[in-house]
Amino acid sequence: MNLNQLLQKRLSEYTELTDLLTKFAGKPAVFSTEAPTDQMQGWQNGVQYPRVTYTADMQANAERNSQGTLTVACYTDKTSLIILSLASAVKDAMRDTLLCPTDDTGPFAFAWARTDGFSLPDVNTMGQIITFDIVEYPDQTTTDPDPQIALSRFVKKKFPDYFVLGLDKPDEILETGDKPLFYVEVTRLRSTTGPTMNTVQWLLADMRVHVLYQNSAVRQKLCAACAELIAKEEDVPLDDLSPLTIVSSEYDATADYLRTGQIAVSTSYGILKTSPKQHKIEGVNNSYG
């Protein structure tokens, strides 16, 4: 399934939301982009409200650290008092939930951004628009040795019962309310100096660890425990068994766990050059006389 299909599945199968909706063609009134017209056949008992439409705009926003925007519009007639319940159910459906398409994109999380009310007096309708930032957690596996994989394996070793993206295979819809989830990403990779530079290239890798879990108190305890465990390690083995040295580890309790991650880890490691660098001797005058 692609992202749009998974959004349809999530919203149309989330019971706390669908129990509040009318039905169209026997299914909960959840529609991508636009709903059928009020005059179309298929509305349950001729009732067109409450209903929901959604749109995913995959346009990246660097300032908000997002890969796009999800907009969900809840509609009801002005005689209904459930509009706040509709909006709350939509937020609950997407909170700390990952959608994992099978088309080599994602996984995606959804960070609530804002809620706006509206009224359509011509059709006696009111509603709320809930906007989410779409945050992508891509597979960052790159080269061998891979610092992201090494730190992910360390986290998995220390927290074997929890989910680690990149190592554990997720379902299409993954709810972190059932089990905490860790995601490690590389945010910066740069070269540096070190010993034996003629055969080894030294690199600094800055990484962030995201910890997702609906219970905030448990989430903070997991973050603190993870940061302490990383800090106590001098190094973590890479795929080739060379060391990924832990330079520093910092836990920020105020950080946005969806967008930026709560734990910052600085590391260093070396990779062998293809062949030793041969230094040229220039400017030598070899003529005698």
C-alpha positions, 0 to 999 in steps of 0.5 A, spaced: 500 500 500 502 507 498 501 512 503 494 515 501 491 508 501 494 507 508 491 513 510 484 511 508 485 504 512 487 508 518 482 513 518 476 508 516 478 503 521 479 507 527 473 505 531 473 511 535 472 515 529 468 511 525 463 510 530 461 518 529 461 518 522 455 517 517 456 511 511 457 512 504 456 505 500 456 501 506 463 504 509 465 510 514 464 516 510 472 517 510 474 520 503 481 522 499 480 529 497 473 530 496 467 527 498 461 525 493 456 530 492 450 530 497 445 528 491 449 522 490 446 515 491 449 511 497 449 516 503 446 511 509 439 513 510 440 520 506 444 523 511 451 526 509 454 528 515 458 527 519 464 526 514 471 526 514 476 528 508 483 528 508 489 530 503 496 529 503 501 534 500 508 531 500 512 538 499 518 538 504 518 544 509 525 544 511 524 549 517 518 545 520 523 539 519 517 535 515 516 531 508 509 534 507 503 536 510 496 532 512 490 536 512 484 532 515 477 536 514 471 534 519 464 536 517 458 536 521 451 540 520 450 545 525 445 541 529 450 536 531 455 537 537 460 532 536 465 536 532 470 537 537 469 529 538 471 528 531 477 532 531 479 529 537 478 522 534 482 524 528 488 526 532 488 520 537 488 516 530 494 519 528 498 520 534 504 516 535 502 512 529 507 510 523 504 508 517 509 504 513 508 504 505 510 498 501 513 503 495 520 504 498 517 510 502 517 512 509 515 510 514 511 516 516 509 519 523 504 525 523 506 531 528 500 535 530 501 542 527 494 546 528 486 546 528 482 551 525 474 551 525 470 553 519 463 554 518 459 554 511 453 558 512 450 556 505 449 549 506 448 549 514 455 546 515 461 547 520 467 543 521 474 543 523 481 542 519 486 538 523 493 539 520 499 535 521 506 535 519 508 529 515 515 526 518 519 521 514 524 516 518 527 513 511 532 507 511 539 510 512 543 504 511 549 507 506 556 504 506 560 498 510 561 500 515 555 503 517 555 508 523 547 508 523 546 500 523 552 500 529 548 504 534 541 501 532 544 494 533 547 497 540 540 500 542 536 493 540 541 489 544 540 494 550 532 494 549 531 487 546 523 487 547 522 494 543 522 496 536 528 499 532 526 501 525 531 499 520 532 492 524 525 490 526 520 489 520 514 494 521 507 492 520 503 497 515 500 501 521 505 501 527 502 503 533 507 505 539 502 505 544 503 498 544 510 498 544 516 503 544 520 504 538 527 507 537 529 510 530 536 512 529 538 517 524 545 520 521 544 528 521 551 530 519 557 526 517 564 529 516 571 528 515 577 529 520 584 528 522 587 522 525 593 517 526 595 513 520 592 518 515 595 515 509 591 508 510 585 510 514 580 516 513 577 518 519 570 521 520 565 524 525 558 522 525 553 526 529 546 522 530 539 523 533 535 517 537 528 518 536 524 514 542 516 514 540 511 512 546 504 515 547 506 514 555 510 521 556 513 519 563 515 512 560 518 515 554 522 520 558 525 514 562 527 510 556 530 516 553 534 517 560 536 510 560 538 510 553 542 516 553 546 513 559 547 506 556 550 510 550 554 514 554 557 509 558 560 505 552 567 507 550 565 504 543 560 500 539 562 495 534 561 496 526 560 491 521 567 490 520 568 489 527 572 496 528 570 501 533 565 506 533 567 511 538 562 514 542 565 522 543 558 524 547 551 523 548 546 528 550 539 527 552 534 533 551 527 532 555 524 538 551 526 536 544 521 534 539 521 527 539 518 526 532 521 531 528 528 532 531 529 526 536 531 527 544 538 524 544 544 527 540 550 522 539 557 524 537 561 518 534 568 517 530 570 512 526 575 510 521 575 507 514 580 504 510 582 507 504 583 503 497 590 504 497 595 507 501 596 514 499 603 515 495 606 522 497 610 526 491 616 529 492 616 535 488 621 541 487 627 537 488 633 539 483 637 533 481 642 536 476 649 536 479 655 539 476 
